[in-house]
């Protein structure tokens, strides 16, 4: 029933994702000309990512909490998943032109680990709350197990969090919000293992 309860969030996120894309275009030209990501736009876009992650974590990808996600772009202390993206004071004006090219190897890995075929490009373009491929299958397995037993296998939770964390790092890089190239690493578990990394930390 969680996906039904989350429908109001999905409706709000449609408009928020459109705004995210438009503001990312504005940020692209700002970085290209000034080397800076406008702080107000950055805060808004991080808020959209944060909102999206809370909804996905609740209803579709990890299903790691029964706590209904709040309707806010702001950070919510105490919510089981947190997303922290550090604001970059300066960004490379040249790198902004080639990040789409540099991220291709990451997309190929995600295509194998997370989704299937061209679905990875749709996922990163639309930041869809509905996962497909391996992540979607594992999420469905989690639903079945939770329905039958009321318990969440720790290993399954940890692996899904690792996939979600990797995908989010790639998304943040491709969205021009950092110059730090995402590592080719599956950091599993509920807590972010690297202090300061761009990734969600979900509670188990």
Contact map, one row per residue, 1 for C-alpha under 8 A:
111110000000000000000000000000000000000000000000000000000000000000000000000000000000000000000000000000000000000000000000000000000000000000000000000000000000000000000000000000000000000000000000000000000000
111111000000000000000000000000000000000000000000000000000111000000000000000000000000000000000000000000000000000000000000000000000000000000000000000000000000000000000000000000000000000000000000000000000000
111111100000000000000000000000000000000000000000000000000011000000000000000000000000000000000000000000000000000000000000000000000000000000000000000000000000000000000000000000000000000000000000000000000000
111111100000000000000000000000000000000000000000000000000000000000000000000000000000000000000000000000000000000000000000000000000000000000000000000000000000000000000000000000000000000000000000000000000000
111111110000000000000000000000000000000000000000000000000000000000000000000000000000000000000000000000000000000000000000000000000000000000000000000000000000000000000000000000000000000000000000000000000000
011111111100000000000000000000000000000000000000000000100010000000000000000000000000000000000000000000000000000000000000000000000000000000000000000000000000000000000000000000000000000000000000000000000000
001111111110000000000000000000000000000000000000000000000000000000000000000000000000000000000000000000000000000000000000000000000000000000000000000000000000000000000000000000000000000000000000000000000000
000011111111000000000000000000000000000000000000000000000000000000000000000000000000000000000000000000000000000000000000000000000000000000000000000000000000000000000000000000000000000000000000000000000000
000001111111100000000000000000000000000000000000000000100000000000000010000000000000000000000000000000000000000000000000000000000000000000000000000000000000000000000000000000000000000000000000000000000000
000001111111110000000000000000000000000000000000000000000000000000000000000000000000000000000000000000000000000000000000000000000000000000000000000000000000000000000000000000000000000000000000000000000000
000000111111111000000000000000000000000000000000000000000000000000000000000000000000000000000000000000000000000000000000000000000000000000000000000000000000000000000000000000000000000000000000000000000000
000000011111111100000000000000000000000000000000000000000000000000000000000000000000000000000000000000000000000000000000000000000000000000000000000000000000000000000000000000000000000000000000000000000000
000000001111111110000000000000000000000000000001000100000000000000000000000000000000000000000000000000000000000000000000000000000000000000000000000000000000000000000000000000000000000000000000000000000000
000000000111111111000000000000000000000000000000000000000000000000000000000000000000000000000000000000000000000000000000000000000000000000000000000000000000000000000000000000000000000000000000000000000000
000000000011111111100000000000000000000000000000000000000000000000000000000000000000000000000000000000000000000000000000000000000000000000000000000000000000000000000000000000000000000000000000000000000000
000000000001111111110000000000000000000000000001000000000000000000000000000000000000000000000000000000000000000000000000000000000000000000000000000000000000000000000000000000000000000000000000000000000000
000000000000111111111000000000000000000000000001000000000000000000000000000000000000000000000000000000000000000000000000000001100000000000000000000000000000000000000000000000000000000000000000000000000000
000000000000011111111100000000000000000000000000000000000000000000000000000000000000000000000000000000000000000000000000000000000000000000000000000000000000000000000000000000000000000000000000000000000000
000000000000001111111110000000000000000000000000000000000000000000000000000000000000000000000000000000000000000000000000000000000000000000000000000000000000000000000000000000000000000000000000000000000000
000000000000000111111111000000000000000000011001000000000000000000000000000000000000000000000000000000000000000000000000000000000000000000000000000000000000000000000000000000000000000000000000000000000000
000000000000000011111111100000000000000000000000000000000000000000000000000000000000000000000000000000000000000000000000000000000000000000000000000000000000000000000000000000000000000000000000000000000000
000000000000000001111111110000000000000000000000000000000000000000000000000000000000000000000000000000000000000000000000000000000000000000000000000000000000000000000000000000000000000000000000000000000000
000000000000000000111111111000000000000010001000000000000000000000000000000000000000000000000000000000000000000000000000000000000000000000000000000000000000000000000000000000000000000000000000000000000000
000000000000000000011111111100000000000000000000000000000000000000000000000000000000000000000000000000000000000000000000000000000000000000000000000000000000000000000000000000110000000000000000000000000000
000000000000000000001111111110000000000000000000000000000000000000000000000000000000000000000000000000000000000000000000000000000000000000000000000000000000000000000000000000000000000000000000000000000000
000000000000000000000111111111000000000000000000000000000000000000000000000000000000000000000000000000000000000000000000000000000000000000000000000000000000000000000000000000000000000000000000000000000000
000000000000000000000011111111100000110010000000000000000000000000000000000000000000000000000000000000000000000000000000000000000000000000000000000000000000000000000000000000010000000000000000000000000000
000000000000000000000001111111110000100000000000000000000000000000000000000000000000000000000001000000000000000000000000000000000000000000000000000000000000000000000000000000010000000000000000000000000000
000000000000000000000000111111111000000000000000000000000000000000000000000000000000000000000000000000000000000000000000000000000000000000000000000000000000000000000000000000000000000000000000000000000000
000000000000000000000000011111111111110000000000000000000000000000000000000000000000000000000000000000000000000000000000000000000000000000000000000000000000000000000000000000000000000000000000000000000000
000000000000000000000000001111111111100000000000000000000000000000000000000000000000000000111001000000000000000000000000000000000000000000000000000000000000000000000000000000000000000000000000000000000000
000000000000000000000000000111111110000000000000000000000000000000000000000000000000000000011101100000000000000000000000000000000000000000000000000000000000000000000000000000000000000000000000000000000000
000000000000000000000000000011111110000000000000000000000000000000000000000000000000000000001000000000000000000000000000000000000000000000000000000000000000000000000000000000000000000000000000000000000000
000000000000000000000000000001111111000000000000000000000000000000000000000000000000000000001000000000000000000000000000000000000000000000000000000000000000000000000000000000000000000000000000000000000000
000000000000000000000000000001111111100000000000000000000000000000000000000000000000000001111000000000000000000000000000000000000000000000000000000000000000000000000000000000000000000000000000000000000000
000000000000000000000000000001100111110000000000000000000000000000000000000000000000000111100000000000000000000000000000000000000000000000000000000000000000000000000000000000000000000000000000000000000000
000000000000000000000000001101100011111011000000000000000000000000000000000000000000000111100000000000000000000000000000000000000000000000000000000000000000000000000000000000001000000000000000000000000000
000000000000000000000000001001000001111111000000000000000000000000000000000000000000000000000000000000000000000000000000000000000000000000000000000000000000000000000000000000000000000000000000000000000000
000000000000000000000000000000000000111111100000000000000000000000000000000000000000001000000000000000000000000000000000000000000000000000000000000000000000000000000000000000000000000000000000000000000000
000000000000000000000000000000000000011111110000000000000000000000000000000000000000000000000000000000000000000000000000000000000000000000000000000000000000000000000000000000000000000000000000000000000000
000000000000000000000010001000000000111111111000000000000000000000000000000000000000000000000000000000000000000000000000000000000000000000000000000000000000000000000000000000000000000000000000000000000000
000000000000000000000000000000000000111111111100000000000000000000000000000000000000001000000000000000000000000000000000000000000000000000000000000000000000000000000000000000001000000000000000000000000000
000000000000000000000000000000000000001111111110000000000000000000000000000000000000000000000000000000000000000000000000000000000000000000000000000000000000000000000000000000000000000000000000000000000000
000000000000000000010000000000000000000111111111000000000000000000000000100000000000000000000000000000000000000000000000000000000000000000000000000000000000000000000000000000000000000000000000000000000000
000000000000000000010010000000000000000011111111100000000000000000000000000000000000000000000000000000000000000000000000000000000000000000000000000000000000000000000000000000000000000000000000000000000000
000000000000000000000000000000000000000001111111110000000000000000000000100000000000100000000000000000000000000000000000000000000000000000000000000000000000000000000000000000000000000000000000000000000000
000000000000000000000000000000000000000000111111111000000000000000000001111000000000000000000000000000000000000000000000000000000000000000000000000000000000000000000000000000000000000000000000000000000000
000000000000100110010000000000000000000000011111111100000000000000000000100000000000000000000000000000000000000000000000000000000000000000000000000000000000000000000000000000000000000000000000000000000000
000000000000000000000000000000000000000000001111111110000000000000000000000000000010000000000000000000000000000000000000000000000000000000000000000000000000000000000000000000000000000000000000000000000000
000000000000000000000000000000000000000000000111111111000000000000000000111000000110000000000000000000000000000000000000000000000000000000000000000000000000000000000000000000000000000000000000000000000000
000000000000000000000000000000000000000000000011111111100000000000001011100000000000000000000000000000000000000000000000000000000000000000000000000000000000000000000000000000000000000000000000000000000000
000000000000100000000000000000000000000000000001111111110000000000000000000000000000000000000000000000000000000000000000000000001000000000000000000000000000000000000000000000000000000000000000000000000000
000000000000000000000000000000000000000000000000111111111000000000000000000000001010000000000000000000000000000000000000000000000000000000000000000000000000000000000000000000000000000000000000000000000000
000000000000000000000000000000000000000000000000011111111100000000001000000000001100000000000000000000000000000000000000000000000000000000000000000000000000000000000000000000000000000000000000000000000000
000001001000000000000000000000000000000000000000001111111111000000001000000000000000000000000000000000000000000000000000000000001000000000000000000000000000000000000000000000000000000000000000000000000000
000000000000000000000000000000000000000000000000000111111111111000000000000000000000000000000000000000000000000000000000000000001100000000000000000000000000000000000000000000000000000000000000000000000000
000000000000000000000000000000000000000000000000000011111111111110000000000000001000000000000000000000000000000000000000000000000000000000000000000000000000000000000000000000000000000000000000000000000000
010000000000000000000000000000000000000000000000000001111111111111111000000000000000000000000000000000000000000000000000000000000000000000000000000000000000000000000000000000000000000000000000000000000000
011001000000000000000000000000000000000000000000000000111111111000000000000000000000000000000000000000000000000000000000000000000000000000000000000000000000000000000000000000000000000000000000000000000000
011000000000000000000000000000000000000000000000000000111111111000000000000000000000000000000000000000000000000000000000000000001110000000100000000000000000000000000000000000000000000000000000000000000000
000000000000000000000000000000000000000000000000000000011111111000000000000000000000000000000000000000000000000000000000000000001110001100100000000000000000000100000000000000000000000000000000000000000000
000000000000000000000000000000000000000000000000000000011111111100000000000000000000000000000000000000000000000000000000000000000000000000100100000000000000100110000000000000000000000000000000000000000000
000000000000000000000000000000000000000000000000000000011111111111000000000000000000000000000000000000000000000000000000000000000000000000100110000000000000000000000000000000000000000000000000000000000000
000000000000000000000000000000000000000000000000000000001100011111000000000000000000000000000000000000000000000000000000000000000000000000000000000000000000100000000000000000000000000000000000000000000111
000000000000000000000000000000000000000000000000000000001100001111110000000000010000000000000000000000000000000000000000000000000000000000000000000000000000000000000000000000000000000000000000000000000000
000000000000000000000000000000000000000000000000000000000100001111110000000000000000000000000000000000000000000000000000000000000000000000000000000000000000000000000000000000000000000000000000000000000000
000000000000000000000000000000000000000000000000000000000100000011111000000000110000000000000000000000000000000000000000000000000000000000000000000000000000000000000000000000000000000000000000000000000000
000000000000000000000000000000000000000000000000000000000100000011111100000000000000000000000000000000000000000000000000000000000000000000000000000000000000000000000000000000000000000000000000000000000000
000000000000000000000000000000000000000000000000001001100100000000111110000000000000000000000000000000000000000000000000000000000000000000000000000000000000000000000000000000000000000000000000000000000000
000000000000000000000000000000000000000000000000000000000000000000011111000000000000000000000000000000000000000000000000000000000000000000000000000000000000000000000000000000000000000000000000000000000000
000000001000000000000000000000000000000000000000001000000000000000001111100000000000000000000000000000000000000000000000000000000000000000000000000000000000000000000000000000000000000000000000000000000000
000000000000000000000000000000000000000000000010001000000000000000000111111000000000000000000000000000000000000000000000000000000000000000000000000000000000000000000000000000000000000000000000000000000000
000000000000000000000000000000000000000000010111011000000000000000000011111000000000000000000000000000000000000000000000000000000000000000000000000000000000000000000000000000000000000000000000000000000000
000000000000000000000000000000000000000000000010010000000000000000000001111100000000000000000000000000000000000000000000000000000000000000000000000000000000000000000000000000000000000000000000000000000000
000000000000000000000000000000000000000000000010010000000000000000000001111110000110000000000000000000000000000000000000000000000000000000000000000000000000000000000000000000000000000000000000000000000000
000000000000000000000000000000000000000000000000000000000000000000000000011111100100000000000000000000000000000000000000000000000000000000000000000000000000000000000000000000000000000000000000000000000000
000000000000000000000000000000000000000000000000000000000000000000000000001111100100000000000000000000000000000000000000000000000000000000000000000000000000000000000000000000000000000000000000000000000000
000000000000000000000000000000000000000000000000000000000000000000000000000111110000000000000000000000000000000000000000000000000000000000000000000000000000000000000000000000000000000000000000000000000000
000000000000000000000000000000000000000000000000000000000000000000100000000111111100000000000000000000000000000000000000000000000000000000000000000000000000000000000000000000000000000000000000000000000000
000000000000000000000000000000000000000000000000000000000000000010100000000001111100000000000000000000000000000000000000000000000000000000000000000000000000000000000000000000000000000000000000000000000111
000000000000000000000000000000000000000000000000000011001000000000000000000000111110000000000000000000000000000000000000000000000000000000000000000000000000000000000000000000000000000000000000000000011110
000000000000000000000000000000000000000000000000010001000000000000000000001110111111000000000000000000000000000000000000000000000000000000000000000000000000000000000000000000000000000000000000000000011100
000000000000000000000000000000000000000000000000110010000000000000000000001000001111100000000000000000000000000000000000000000000000000000000000000000000000000000000000000000000000000000000000000001111000
000000000000000000000000000000000000000000000000000000000000000000000000000000000111110000000000000000000000000000000000000000000000000000000000000000000000000000000000000000000000000000000000000001110000
000000000000000000000000000000000000000000000100000000000000000000000000000000000011111000000000000000000000000000000000000000000000000000000000000000000000000000000000000000000000000000000000000011100000
000000000000000000000000000000000000000000000000000000000000000000000000000000000001111100000000000000000000000000000000000000000000000000000000000000000000000000000000000000000000000000000000000101000000
000000000000000000000000000000000000001001000000000000000000000000000000000000000000111110000000000000000000000000000000000000000000000000000000000000000000000000000000000000001000000000000000000000000000
000000000000000000000000000000000001100000000000000000000000000000000000000000000000011111100000000000000000000000000000000000000000000000000000000000000000000000000000000000001100000000000000000000000000
000000000000000000000000000000000001100000000000000000000000000000000000000000000000001111100000000000000000000000000000000000000000000000000000000000000000000000000000000000000000000000000000000000000000
000000000000000000000000000000000011100000000000000000000000000000000000000000000000000111110000000000000000000000000000000000000000000000000000000000000000000000000000000000000000000000000000000000000000
000000000000000000000000000000100011100000000000000000000000000000000000000000000000000111111001000000000000000000000000000000000000000000000000000000000000000000000000000000000110000000000000000000000000
000000000000000000000000000000110010000000000000000000000000000000000000000000000000000001111111000000000000000000000000000000000000000000000000000000000000000000000000000000000010000000000000000000000000
000000000000000000000000000000111110000000000000000000000000000000000000000000000000000000111111100000000000000000000000000000000000000000000000000000000000000000000000000000000000000000000000000000000000
000000000000000000000000000000010000000000000000000000000000000000000000000000000000000000011111110000000000000000000000000000000000000000000000000000000000000000000000000000000000000000000000000000000000
000000000000000000000000000000000000000000000000000000000000000000000000000000000000000000011111111000000000000000000000000000000000000000000000000000000000000000000000000000000010000000000000000000000000
000000000000000000000000000100110000000000000000000000000000000000000000000000000000000000111111111000000000000000000000000000000000000000000000000000000000000000000000000000010000000000000000000000000000
000000000000000000000000000000010000000000000000000000000000000000000000000000000000000000001111111100000000000000000000000000000000000000000000000000000000000000000000000000000000000000000000000000000000
000000000000000000000000000000000000000000000000000000000000000000000000000000000000000000000111111111000000000000000000000000000000000000000000000000000000000000000000000000000000000000000000000000000000
000000000000000000000000000000000000000000000000000000000000000000000000000000000000000000000011111111100000000000000000000000000000000000000000000000000000000000000000000011010000000000000000000000000000
000000000000000000000000000000000000000000000000000000000000000000000000000000000000000000000000111111110000000000000000000000000000000000000000000000000000000000000000000001000000000000000000000000000000
000000000000000000000000000000000000000000000000000000000000000000000000000000000000000000000000011111110000000000000000000000000000000000000000000000000000000000000000000000000000000000000000000000000000
000000000000000000000000000000000000000000000000000000000000000000000000000000000000000000000000011111111000000000000000000000000000000000000000000000000000000000000000000000000000000000000000000000000000
000000000000000000000000000000000000000000000000000000000000000000000000000000000000000000000000001111111110000000000000000000000000000000000000000000000000000000000000010011000000000000000000000000000000
000000000000000000000000000000000000000000000000000000000000000000000000000000000000000000000000000111111111000000000000000000000000000000000000000000000000000000000000000000000000000000000000000000000000
000000000000000000000000000000000000000000000000000000000000000000000000000000000000000000000000000001111111100000000000000000000000000000000000000000000000000000000000000000000000000000000000000000000000
000000000000000000000000000000000000000000000000000000000000000000000000000000000000000000000000000000111111110000000000000000000000000000000000000000000000000000000000010000000000000100000000000000000000
000000000000000000000000000000000000000000000000000000000000000000000000000000000000000000000000000000111111111000000001100000000000000000000000000000000000000000000000010000000000000000000000000000000000
000000000000000000000000000000000000000000000000000000000000000000000000000000000000000000000000000000011111111100000000000000000000000000000000000000000000000000000000000000000000000000000000000000000000
000000000000000000000000000000000000000000000000000000000000000000000000000000000000000000000000000000001111111110000000000000000000000000000000000000000000000000000000000000000000000000000000000000000000
000000000000000000000000000000000000000000000000000000000000000000000000000000000000000000000000000000000111111111100001000000000000000000000000000000000000000000000010000000000000000000000000000000000000
000000000000000000000000000000000000000000000000000000000000000000000000000000000000000000000000000000000011111111111111000000000000000000000000000000000000000000000000000000000000000000000000000000000000
000000000000000000000000000000000000000000000000000000000000000000000000000000000000000000000000000000000001111111110000000000000000010000000000000000000000000000000000000000000000000000000000000000000000
000000000000000000000000000000000000000000000000000000000000000000000000000000000000000000000000000000000000111111100000000000000000111000000000000000000000000000100000000000000000000000000000000000000000
000000000000000000000000000000000000000000000000000000000000000000000000000000000000000000000000000000000000011111110001000000000011111100000000000000000000000000100010000000000000000000000000000000000000
000000000000000000000000000000000000000000000000000000000000000000000000000000000000000000000000000000000000011111111011000000000011111100000000000000000000000000000000000000000000000000000000000000000000
000000000000000000000000000000000000000000000000000000000000000000000000000000000000000000000000000000000000001101111111000000000001110000000000000000000000000000000000000000000000000000000000000000000000
000000000000000000000000000000000000000000000000000000000000000000000000000000000000000000000000000000000000001000111111000000000000000000000000000000000000000000000000000000000000000000000000000000000000
000000000000000000000000000000000000000000000000000000000000000000000000000000000000000000000000000000000000001000011111110000000000000000000000000000000000000000000000000000000000000000000000000000000000
000000000000000000000000000000000000000000000000000000000000000000000000000000000000000000000000000000000000001000111111111000000001000000000000000000000000000000000000000000000000000000000000000000000000
000000000000000000000000000000000000000000000000000000000000000000000000000000000000000000000000000000000010011001111111111100000000000000000000000000000000000000000000000000000000000000000000000000000000
000000000000000000000000000000000000000000000000000000000000000000000000000000000000000000000000000000000010000000000111111110000000000000000000000000000000000000000000000000000000000000000000000000000000
000000000000000000000000000000000000000000000000000000000000000000000000000000000000000000000000000000000000000000000111111111110000000000000000000000000000000000000000000000000000000000000000000000000000
000000000000000000000000000000000000000000000000000000000000000000000000000000000000000000000000000000000000000000000011111111110010000000000000000000000000000000000000000000000000000000000000000000000000
000000000000000000000000000000000000000000000000000000000000000000000000000000000000000000000000000000000000000000000001111111110000000000000000000000000000000000000000001000000000000000000000000000000000
000000000000000000000000000000000000000000000000000000000000000000000000000000000000000000000000000000000000000000000000111111100000000000000000000000000000000000000000000000000000000000000000000000000000
000000000000000010000000000000000000000000000000000000000000000000000000000000000000000000000000000000000000000000000000011111110000000000000000000000000000000000000000000000000000000000000000000000000000
000000000000000010000000000000000000000000000000000000000000000000000000000000000000000000000000000000000000000000000000011111111000000000000000000000000000000000000000000000000000000000000000000000000000
000000000000000000000000000000000000000000000000000000000000000000000000000000000000000000000000000000000000000000000000011101111110000000000000000000000000000000000000000000000000000000000000000000000000
000000000000000000000000000000000000000000000000000100110001100000000000000000000000000000000000000000000000000000000000000000111110000000000000000000000000000000000000000000000000000000000000000000000000
000000000000000000000000000000000000000000000000000000010001100000000000000000000000000000000000000000000000000000000000000000011111000100000000000000000000000000000000000000000000000000000000000000000000
000000000000000000000000000000000000000000000000000000000001100000000000000000000000000000000000000000000000000001100000001000011111101100000000000000000000000000000000000000000000000000000000000000000000
000000000000000000000000000000000000000000000000000000000000000000000000000000000000000000000000000000000000000001110010000000000111111110000000000000000000000000000000000000000000000000000000000000000000
000000000000000000000000000000000000000000000000000000000000000000000000000000000000000000000000000000000000000011110000000000000011111110000000000000000000000000000000000000000000000000000000000000000000
000000000000000000000000000000000000000000000000000000000000000000000000000000000000000000000000000000000000000111110000000000000001111111000000000000000000000000000000000000000000000000000000000000000000
000000000000000000000000000000000000000000000000000000000000100000000000000000000000000000000000000000000000000011100000000000000011111111100000000000000000000100100000000000000000000000000000000000000000
000000000000000000000000000000000000000000000000000000000000100000000000000000000000000000000000000000000000000001100000000000000111111111110000000000000000000000000000000000000000000000000000000000000000
000000000000000000000000000000000000000000000000000000000000000000000000000000000000000000000000000000000000000000000000000000000001111111111000000000000000000000000000000000000000000000000000000000000000
000000000000000000000000000000000000000000000000000000000000000000000000000000000000000000000000000000000000000000000000000000000000011111111100000000000001000100000000000000000000000000000000000000000000
000000000000000000000000000000000000000000000000000000000001111000000000000000000000000000000000000000000000000000000000000000000000001111111110000000000000000100000000000000000000000000000000000000000000
000000000000000000000000000000000000000000000000000000000000000000000000000000000000000000000000000000000000000000000000000000000000000111111111000000000000000000000000000000000000000000000000000000000000
000000000000000000000000000000000000000000000000000000000000000000000000000000000000000000000000000000000000000000000000000000000000000011111111100000000000000000000000000000000000000000000000000000000000
000000000000000000000000000000000000000000000000000000000000011000000000000000000000000000000000000000000000000000000000000000000000000001111111110000011001000000000000000000000000000000000000000000000000
000000000000000000000000000000000000000000000000000000000000001000000000000000000000000000000000000000000000000000000000000000000000000000111111111000000000000000000000000000000000000000000000000000000000
000000000000000000000000000000000000000000000000000000000000000000000000000000000000000000000000000000000000000000000000000000000000000000011111111100000000000000000000000000000000000000000000000000000000
000000000000000000000000000000000000000000000000000000000000000000000000000000000000000000000000000000000000000000000000000000000000000000001111111111110000000000000000000000000000000000000000000000000000
000000000000000000000000000000000000000000000000000000000000000000000000000000000000000000000000000000000000000000000000000000000000000000000111111111110000000000000000000000000000000000000000000000000000
000000000000000000000000000000000000000000000000000000000000000000000000000000000000000000000000000000000000000000000000000000000000000000000011111111000000000000000000000000000000000000000000000000000000
000000000000000000000000000000000000000000000000000000000000000000000000000000000000000000000000000000000000000000000000000000000000000000000001111111000000000000000000000000000000000000000000000000000000
000000000000000000000000000000000000000000000000000000000000000000000000000000000000000000000000000000000000000000000000000000000000000000000000111111100000000000000000000000000000000000000000000000000000
000000000000000000000000000000000000000000000000000000000000000000000000000000000000000000000000000000000000000000000000000000000000000000000000111111110000000000000000000000000000000000000000000000000000
000000000000000000000000000000000000000000000000000000000000000000000000000000000000000000000000000000000000000000000000000000000000000000000000110011111000000000000000000000000000000000000000000000000000
000000000000000000000000000000000000000000000000000000000000000000000000000000000000000000000000000000000000000000000000000000000000000000000100110001111101100000000000000000000000000000000000000000000000
000000000000000000000000000000000000000000000000000000000000000000000000000000000000000000000000000000000000000000000000000000000000000000000100000000111111100000000000000000000000000000000000000000000000
000000000000000000000000000000000000000000000000000000000000000000000000000000000000000000000000000000000000000000000000000000000000000000000000000000011111110000000000000000000000000000000000000000000000
000000000000000000000000000000000000000000000000000000000000000000000000000000000000000000000000000000000000000000000000000000000000000000000000000000001111111000000000000000000000000000000000000000000000
000000000000000000000000000000000000000000000000000000000000000000000000000000000000000000000000000000000000000000000000000000000000000001000100000000011111111100000000000000000000000000000000000000000000
000000000000000000000000000000000000000000000000000000000000010100000000000000000000000000000000000000000000000000000000000000000000000000000000000000011111111110000000000000000000000000001100000000000001
000000000000000000000000000000000000000000000000000000000000000000000000000000000000000000000000000000000000000000000000000000000000000000000000000000000111111111000000000000000000000000011100000000000000
000000000000000000000000000000000000000000000000000000000000000000000000000000000000000000000000000000000000000000000000000000000000000000000000000000000011111111100000000000000000000000011000000000000000
000000000000000000000000000000000000000000000000000000000000110000000000000000000000000000000000000000000000000000000000000000000000001001100000000000000001111111110000000000000000000000010000000000000000
000000000000000000000000000000000000000000000000000000000000010000000000000000000000000000000000000000000000000000000000000000000000000000000000000000000000111111111000000000000000000000111100000000000100
000000000000000000000000000000000000000000000000000000000000000000000000000000000000000000000000000000000000000000000000000000000000000000000000000000000000011111111100000000000000000001111000000000000000
000000000000000000000000000000000000000000000000000000000000000000000000000000000000000000000000000000000000000011000000000000000000001000000000000000000000001111111110000000000000000001010000000000000000
000000000000000000000000000000000000000000000000000000000000000000000000000000000000000000000000000000000000000000000000000000000000000000000000000000000000000111111111000000000000000000000000000000010000
000000000000000000000000000000000000000000000000000000000000000000000000000000000000000000000000000000000000000000000000000000000000000000000000000000000000000011111111100000000000000001100000000000110000
000000000000000000000000000000000000000000000000000000000000000000000000000000000000000000000000000000000000000000000000000000000000000000000000000000000000000001111111110000000000010011100000000000100000
000000000000000000000000000000000000000000000000000000000000000000000000000000000000000000000000000000000000010001000000000000000000000000000000000000000000000000111111111000000000000000000000000000000000
000000000000000000000000000000000000000000000000000000000000000000000000000000000000000000000000000000000000000000000000000000000000000000000000000000000000000000011111111100000000000000000000000001110000
000000000000000000000000000000000000000000000000000000000000000000000000000000000000000000000000000000000000000000000000000000000000000000000000000000000000000000001111111110000000010000000000000001100000
000000000000000000000000000000000000000000000000000000000000000000000000000000000000000000000000000000100110000000000000000000000000000000000000000000000000000000000111111111000000010000000000000000000000
000000000000000000000000000000000000000000000000000000000000000000000000000000000000000000000000000000000000000000000000000100000000000000000000000000000000000000000011111111100000000000000000000000000000
000000000000000000000000000000000000000000000000000000000000000000000000000000000000000000000000000000000000000000000000000000000000000000000000000000000000000000000001111111111100000000000000000001000000
000000000000000000000000000000000000000000000000000000000000000000000000000000000000000000000000001000100000000000000000000000000000000000000000000000000000000000000000111111111111110000000000000000000000
000000000000000000000000000000000000000000000000000000000000000000000000000000000000000000000000001100100000000000000000000000000000000000000000000000000000000000000000011111111000000000000000000000000000
000000000000000000000001000000000000000000000000000000000000000000000000000000000000000000000000000000000000000000000000000000000000000000000000000000000000000000000000001111111000000000000000000000000000
000000000000000000000001001100000000000000000000000000000000000000000000000000000000000000000001001000000000000000000000000000000000000000000000000000000000000000000000000111111110000000000000000000000000
000000000000000000000000000000000000100001000000000000000000000000000000000000000000001100000000000000000000000000000000000000000000000000000000000000000000000000000000000111111110000000000000000000000000
000000000000000000000000000000000000000000000000000000000000000000000000000000000000000100100000000000000000000000000000000000000000000000000000000000000000000000000000000110011111100000000000000000000000
000000000000000000000000000000000000000000000000000000000000000000000000000000000000000000110010000000000000000000000000000000000000000000000000000000000000000000000000000010011111100000000000000000000000
000000000000000000000000000000000000000000000000000000000000000000000000000000000000000000000000000000000000000000000000000000000000000000000000000000000000000000000000000010000111110000000000000000000000
000000000000000000000000000000000000000000000000000000000000000000000000000000000000000000000000000000000000000000000000000000000000000000000000000000000000000000000000000010000111111000000000000000000000
000000000000000000000000000000000000000000000000000000000000000000000000000000000000000000000000000000000000000000000000000000000000000000000000000000000000000000000100110010000001111100000000000000000000
000000000000000000000000000000000000000000000000000000000000000000000000000000000000000000000000000000000000000000000000000000000000000000000000000000000000000000000000000000000000111110000000000000000000
000000000000000000000000000000000000000000000000000000000000000000000000000000000000000000000000000000000100000000000000000000000000000000000000000000000000000000000000000000000000011111000000000000000000
000000000000000000000000000000000000000000000000000000000000000000000000000000000000000000000000000000000000000000000000000000000000000000000000000000000000000000000100000000000000001111100000000000000000
000000000000000000000000000000000000000000000000000000000000000000000000000000000000000000000000000000000000000000000000000000000000000000000000000000000000000001101100000000000000000111110000000000000000
000000000000000000000000000000000000000000000000000000000000000000000000000000000000000000000000000000000000000000000000000000000000000000000000000000000000000011001100000000000000000011111001100000000000
000000000000000000000000000000000000000000000000000000000000000000000000000000000000000000000000000000000000000000000000000000000000000000000000000000000000011111100000000000000000000001111100000000000000
000000000000000000000000000000000000000000000000000000000000000000000000000000000000000000000000000000000000000000000000000000000000000000000000000000000000111011000000000000000000000000111111000000000000
000000000000000000000000000000000000000000000000000000000000000000000000000000000000000000000000000000000000000000000000000000000000000000000000000000000000110010000000000000000000000000011111000000001111
000000000000000000000000000000000000000000000000000000000000000000000000000000000000000000000000000000000000000000000000000000000000000000000000000000000000000000000000000000000000000000001111100000001110
000000000000000000000000000000000000000000000000000000000000000000000000000000000000000000000000000000000000000000000000000000000000000000000000000000000000000000000000000000000000000000101111111010111100
000000000000000000000000000000000000000000000000000000000000000000000000000000000000000000000000000000000000000000000000000000000000000000000000000000000000000000000000000000000000000000100011111000000000
000000000000000000000000000000000000000000000000000000000000000000000000000000000000000000000000000000000000000000000000000000000000000000000000000000000000000000000000000000000000000000000001111110000000
000000000000000000000000000000000000000000000000000000000000000000000000000000000000000000000000000000000000000000000000000000000000000000000000000000000000000000000000000000000000000000000001111110000000
000000000000000000000000000000000000000000000000000000000000000000000000000000000000010000000000000000000000000000000000000000000000000000000000000000000000000000000000000000000000000000000000011111000000
000000000000000000000000000000000000000000000000000000000000000000000000000000000000100000000000000000000000000000000000000000000000000000000000000000000000000000000000000000000000000000000001011111100000
000000000000000000000000000000000000000000000000000000000000000000000000000000000011110000000000000000000000000000000000000000000000000000000000000000000000000000000001100100000000000000000000000111110000
000000000000000000000000000000000000000000000000000000000000000000000000000000000011100000000000000000000000000000000000000000000000000000000000000000000000000000001101100000000000000000000001000011111000
000000000000000000000000000000000000000000000000000000000000000000000000000000001111000000000000000000000000000000000000000000000000000000000000000000000000000000011001000000000000000000000001000001111100
000000000000000000000000000000000000000000000000000000000000000000000000000000001110000000000000000000000000000000000000000000000000000000000000000000000000000000000000000000000000000000000111000000111110
000000000000000000000000000000000000000000000000000000000000000100000000000000011100000000000000000000000000000000000000000000000000000000000000000000000000000010000000000000000000000000000111000000011111
000000000000000000000000000000000000000000000000000000000000000100000000000000011000000000000000000000000000000000000000000000000000000000000000000000000000000000000000000000000000000000000110000000001111
000000000000000000000000000000000000000000000000000000000000000100000000000000010000000000000000000000000000000000000000000000000000000000000000000000000000100000000000000000000000000000000100000000000111
